[in-house]
Amino acid sequence: MSNYDRFLLLNSFSRLRDQTQMGAYVYQSTMKHCKMPKSAFYQQWKTSLMSLPLNWK
């Protein structure tokens, strides 16, 4: 996973809390540029969210 992917990931997470629509858009645009299968990317996405500190902002 590149730094840009990680940036999109964190960006989508922060947007997700405030604007689900924007979070979904960031997720979709990441999917377009990502060569990973959808399920594999989603697993990594979920894992990254789980590993974030609870007080992360």
N, CA, C and O atoms as CSV, one atom per row, in Angstrom:
chain,resi,resn,atom,element,x,y,z
A,1,MET,N,N,0.847,-1.198,0.000
A,1,MET,CA,C,0.000,0.000,0.000
A,1,MET,C,C,0.885,1.251,0.000
A,1,MET,O,O,1.745,1.409,0.866
A,2,SER,N,N,0.671,2.121,-0.959
A,2,SER,CA,C,1.493,3.325,-1.066
A,2,SER,C,C,1.035,4.381,-0.056
A,2,SER,O,O,-0.035,4.269,0.542
A,3,ASN,N,N,1.861,5.393,0.117
A,3,ASN,CA,C,1.508,6.478,1.029
A,3,ASN,C,C,0.259,7.209,0.561
A,3,ASN,O,O,-0.554,7.659,1.368
A,4,TYR,N,N,0.120,7.321,-0.772
A,4,TYR,CA,C,-1.058,7.998,-1.317
A,4,TYR,C,C,-2.329,7.225,-0.978
A,4,TYR,O,O,-3.353,7.815,-0.633
A,5,ASP,N,N,-2.252,5.891,-1.080
A,5,ASP,CA,C,-3.395,5.053,-0.700
A,5,ASP,C,C,-3.731,5.242,0.767
A,5,ASP,O,O,-4.900,5.331,1.144
A,6,ARG,N,N,-2.687,5.304,1.596
A,6,ARG,CA,C,-2.891,5.461,3.031
A,6,ARG,C,C,-3.533,6.822,3.320
A,6,ARG,O,O,-4.406,6.942,4.179
A,7,PHE,N,N,-3.083,7.837,2.585
A,7,PHE,CA,C,-3.673,9.170,2.731
A,7,PHE,C,C,-5.155,9.147,2.389
A,7,PHE,O,O,-5.977,9.702,3.118
A,8,LEU,N,N,-5.492,8.502,1.274
A,8,LEU,CA,C,-6.892,8.392,0.874
A,8,LEU,C,C,-7.698,7.649,1.926
A,8,LEU,O,O,-8.846,7.990,2.209
A,9,LEU,N,N,-7.074,6.628,2.499
A,9,LEU,CA,C,-7.727,5.805,3.508
A,9,LEU,C,C,-8.094,6.638,4.734
A,9,LEU,O,O,-9.236,6.618,5.193
A,10,LEU,N,N,-7.112,7.367,5.255
A,10,LEU,CA,C,-7.353,8.194,6.430
A,10,LEU,C,C,-8.315,9.326,6.098
A,10,LEU,O,O,-9.162,9.705,6.907
A,11,ASN,N,N,-8.163,9.859,4.887
A,11,ASN,CA,C,-9.039,10.935,4.447
A,11,ASN,C,C,-10.486,10.457,4.388
A,11,ASN,O,O,-11.396,11.139,4.858
A,12,SER,N,N,-10.686,9.279,3.806
A,12,SER,CA,C,-12.041,8.745,3.683
A,12,SER,C,C,-12.624,8.444,5.055
A,12,SER,O,O,-13.825,8.604,5.270
A,13,PHE,N,N,-11.772,8.003,5.994
A,13,PHE,CA,C,-12.258,7.688,7.332
A,13,PHE,C,C,-12.763,8.942,8.043
A,13,PHE,O,O,-13.825,8.923,8.666
A,14,SER,N,N,-11.996,10.035,7.948
A,14,SER,CA,C,-12.422,11.268,8.615
A,14,SER,C,C,-13.673,11.843,7.958
A,14,SER,O,O,-14.545,12.384,8.638
A,15,ARG,N,N,-13.759,11.725,6.637
A,15,ARG,CA,C,-14.948,12.198,5.925
A,15,ARG,C,C,-16.161,11.344,6.302
A,15,ARG,O,O,-17.278,11.839,6.455
A,16,LEU,N,N,-15.898,10.047,6.446
A,16,LEU,CA,C,-16.962,9.086,6.719
A,16,LEU,C,C,-17.737,9.458,7.972
A,16,LEU,O,O,-18.956,9.292,8.023
A,17,ARG,N,N,-17.032,9.964,8.988
A,17,ARG,CA,C,-17.691,10.315,10.235
A,17,ARG,C,C,-18.641,11.493,10.045
A,17,ARG,O,O,-19.709,11.548,10.655
A,18,ASP,N,N,-18.233,12.444,9.180
A,18,ASP,CA,C,-19.035,13.652,8.996
A,18,ASP,C,C,-20.003,13.532,7.826
A,18,ASP,O,O,-21.185,13.856,7.943
A,19,GLN,N,N,-19.481,13.061,6.697
A,19,GLN,CA,C,-20.301,12.984,5.488
A,19,GLN,C,C,-20.145,11.609,4.857
A,19,GLN,O,O,-19.154,11.337,4.180
A,20,THR,N,N,-21.121,10.748,5.079
A,20,THR,CA,C,-21.064,9.397,4.528
A,20,THR,C,C,-20.931,9.443,3.011
A,20,THR,O,O,-20.233,8.625,2.412
A,21,GLN,N,N,-21.600,10.397,2.408
A,21,GLN,CA,C,-21.578,10.516,0.953
A,21,GLN,C,C,-20.159,10.753,0.441
A,21,GLN,O,O,-19.714,10.114,-0.512
A,22,MET,N,N,-19.455,11.688,1.094
A,22,MET,CA,C,-18.092,12.011,0.687
A,22,MET,C,C,-17.173,10.822,0.917
A,22,MET,O,O,-16.311,10.525,0.090
A,23,GLY,N,N,-17.360,10.140,2.046
A,23,GLY,CA,C,-16.553,8.965,2.344
A,23,GLY,C,C,-16.729,7.899,1.284
A,23,GLY,O,O,-15.769,7.253,0.864
A,24,ALA,N,N,-17.980,7.720,0.855
A,24,ALA,CA,C,-18.274,6.741,-0.185
A,24,ALA,C,C,-17.621,7.149,-1.503
A,24,ALA,O,O,-17.125,6.304,-2.248
A,25,TYR,N,N,-17.627,8.447,-1.781
A,25,TYR,CA,C,-17.005,8.943,-3.015
A,25,TYR,C,C,-15.498,8.687,-3.019
A,25,TYR,O,O,-14.941,8.220,-4.013
A,26,VAL,N,N,-14.848,8.998,-1.901
A,26,VAL,CA,C,-13.402,8.773,-1.786
A,26,VAL,C,C,-13.099,7.290,-1.922
A,26,VAL,O,O,-12.133,6.898,-2.577
A,27,TYR,N,N,-13.944,6.464,-1.290
A,27,TYR,CA,C,-13.764,5.013,-1.374
A,27,TYR,C,C,-13.885,4.547,-2.824
A,27,TYR,O,O,-13.071,3.753,-3.295
A,28,GLN,N,N,-14.898,5.038,-3.525
A,28,GLN,CA,C,-15.130,4.653,-4.915
A,28,GLN,C,C,-13.978,5.082,-5.814
A,28,GLN,O,O,-13.521,4.302,-6.649
A,29,SER,N,N,-13.503,6.321,-5.651
A,29,SER,CA,C,-12.420,6.815,-6.498
A,29,SER,C,C,-11.122,6.069,-6.210
A,29,SER,O,O,-10.294,5.883,-7.102
A,30,THR,N,N,-10.949,5.640,-4.950
A,30,THR,CA,C,-9.778,4.829,-4.611
A,30,THR,C,C,-9.876,3.481,-5.312
A,30,THR,O,O,-8.886,2.962,-5.828
A,31,MET,N,N,-11.087,2.922,-5.324
A,31,MET,CA,C,-11.299,1.630,-5.972
A,31,MET,C,C,-10.925,1.685,-7.451
A,31,MET,O,O,-10.366,0.730,-7.990
A,32,LYS,N,N,-11.235,2.798,-8.102
A,32,LYS,CA,C,-10.956,2.941,-9.533
A,32,LYS,C,C,-9.464,2.897,-9.819
A,32,LYS,O,O,-9.041,2.333,-10.828
A,33,HIS,N,N,-8.657,3.493,-8.931
A,33,HIS,CA,C,-7.216,3.559,-9.154
A,33,HIS,C,C,-6.480,2.372,-8.549
A,33,HIS,O,O,-5.282,2.192,-8.767
A,34,CYS,N,N,-7.207,1.572,-7.792
A,34,CYS,CA,C,-6.589,0.443,-7.104
A,34,CYS,C,C,-6.718,-0.813,-7.954
A,34,CYS,O,O,-7.803,-1.129,-8.442
A,35,LYS,N,N,-5.602,-1.534,-8.131
A,35,LYS,CA,C,-5.624,-2.732,-8.963
A,35,LYS,C,C,-6.023,-3.974,-8.158
A,35,LYS,O,O,-6.208,-5.058,-8.711
A,36,MET,N,N,-6.149,-3.790,-6.852
A,36,MET,CA,C,-6.528,-4.901,-5.980
A,36,MET,C,C,-7.974,-5.323,-6.233
A,36,MET,O,O,-8.801,-4.495,-6.614
A,37,PRO,N,N,-8.286,-6.604,-6.024
A,37,PRO,CA,C,-9.694,-7.011,-6.045
A,37,PRO,C,C,-10.455,-6.272,-4.944
A,37,PRO,O,O,-9.882,-5.938,-3.907
A,38,LYS,N,N,-11.711,-6.026,-5.165
A,38,LYS,CA,C,-12.517,-5.244,-4.229
A,38,LYS,C,C,-12.479,-5.821,-2.820
A,38,LYS,O,O,-12.305,-5.085,-1.849
A,39,SER,N,N,-12.640,-7.130,-2.706
A,39,SER,CA,C,-12.687,-7.756,-1.381
A,39,SER,C,C,-11.359,-7.614,-0.647
A,39,SER,O,O,-11.334,-7.375,0.560
A,40,ALA,N,N,-10.256,-7.761,-1.377
A,40,ALA,CA,C,-8.933,-7.635,-0.763
A,40,ALA,C,C,-8.710,-6.208,-0.275
A,40,ALA,O,O,-8.179,-5.988,0.814
A,41,PHE,N,N,-9.122,-5.243,-1.093
A,41,PHE,CA,C,-8.971,-3.843,-0.692
A,41,PHE,C,C,-9.832,-3.545,0.531
A,41,PHE,O,O,-9.394,-2.858,1.454
A,42,TYR,N,N,-11.057,-4.062,0.534
A,42,TYR,CA,C,-11.968,-3.816,1.644
A,42,TYR,C,C,-11.416,-4.391,2.944
A,42,TYR,O,O,-11.514,-3.770,4.002
A,43,GLN,N,N,-10.834,-5.589,2.851
A,43,GLN,CA,C,-10.223,-6.207,4.028
A,43,GLN,C,C,-9.123,-5.314,4.589
A,43,GLN,O,O,-9.038,-5.096,5.797
A,44,GLN,N,N,-8.271,-4.792,3.680
A,44,GLN,CA,C,-7.177,-3.931,4.107
A,44,GLN,C,C,-7.715,-2.632,4.688
A,44,GLN,O,O,-7.178,-2.094,5.656
A,45,TRP,N,N,-8.788,-2.141,4.076
A,45,TRP,CA,C,-9.439,-0.911,4.524
A,45,TRP,C,C,-9.956,-1.094,5.952
A,45,TRP,O,O,-9.732,-0.247,6.817
A,46,LYS,N,N,-10.648,-2.208,6.186
A,46,LYS,CA,C,-11.186,-2.501,7.512
A,46,LYS,C,C,-10.074,-2.687,8.531
A,46,LYS,O,O,-10.150,-2.175,9.647
A,47,THR,N,N,-9.037,-3.428,8.139
A,47,THR,CA,C,-7.916,-3.680,9.039
A,47,THR,C,C,-7.247,-2.374,9.446
A,47,THR,O,O,-6.888,-2.187,10.609
A,48,SER,N,N,-7.081,-1.473,8.484
A,48,SER,CA,C,-6.459,-0.182,8.773
A,48,SER,C,C,-7.308,0.628,9.742
A,48,SER,O,O,-6.779,1.287,10.637
A,49,LEU,N,N,-8.612,0.579,9.564
A,49,LEU,CA,C,-9.506,1.303,10.467
A,49,LEU,C,C,-9.414,0.727,11.874
A,49,LEU,O,O,-9.418,1.469,12.856
A,50,MET,N,N,-9.333,-0.595,11.968
A,50,MET,CA,C,-9.262,-1.255,13.271
A,50,MET,C,C,-7.968,-0.897,13.997
A,50,MET,O,O,-7.942,-0.825,15.225
A,51,SER,N,N,-6.890,-0.671,13.235
A,51,SER,CA,C,-5.597,-0.426,13.862
A,51,SER,C,C,-5.394,1.040,14.242
A,51,SER,O,O,-4.392,1.390,14.865
A,52,LEU,N,N,-6.352,1.900,13.865
A,52,LEU,CA,C,-6.245,3.304,14.251
A,52,LEU,C,C,-6.474,3.434,15.751
A,52,LEU,O,O,-7.322,2.744,16.318
A,53,PRO,N,N,-5.707,4.329,16.398
A,53,PRO,CA,C,-5.957,4.569,17.824
A,53,PRO,C,C,-7.381,5.092,18.038
A,53,PRO,O,O,-7.938,5.770,17.175
A,54,LEU,N,N,-7.949,4.775,19.174
A,54,LEU,CA,C,-9.342,5.148,19.433
A,54,LEU,C,C,-9.540,6.654,19.479
A,54,LEU,O,O,-10.606,7.159,19.124
A,55,ASN,N,N,-8.504,7.374,19.920
A,55,ASN,CA,C,-8.650,8.829,20.042
A,55,ASN,C,C,-8.127,9.555,18.812
A,55,ASN,O,O,-7.897,10.764,18.851
A,56,TRP,N,N,-7.937,8.813,17.712
A,56,TRP,CA,C,-7.414,9.427,16.485
A,56,TRP,C,C,-8.413,10.410,15.893
A,56,TRP,O,O,-9.616,10.151,15.844
A,57,LYS,N,N,-7.878,11.560,15.438
A,57,LYS,CA,C,-8.774,12.546,14.809
A,57,LYS,C,C,-8.191,13.010,13.500
A,57,LYS,O,O,-8.791,13.840,12.817
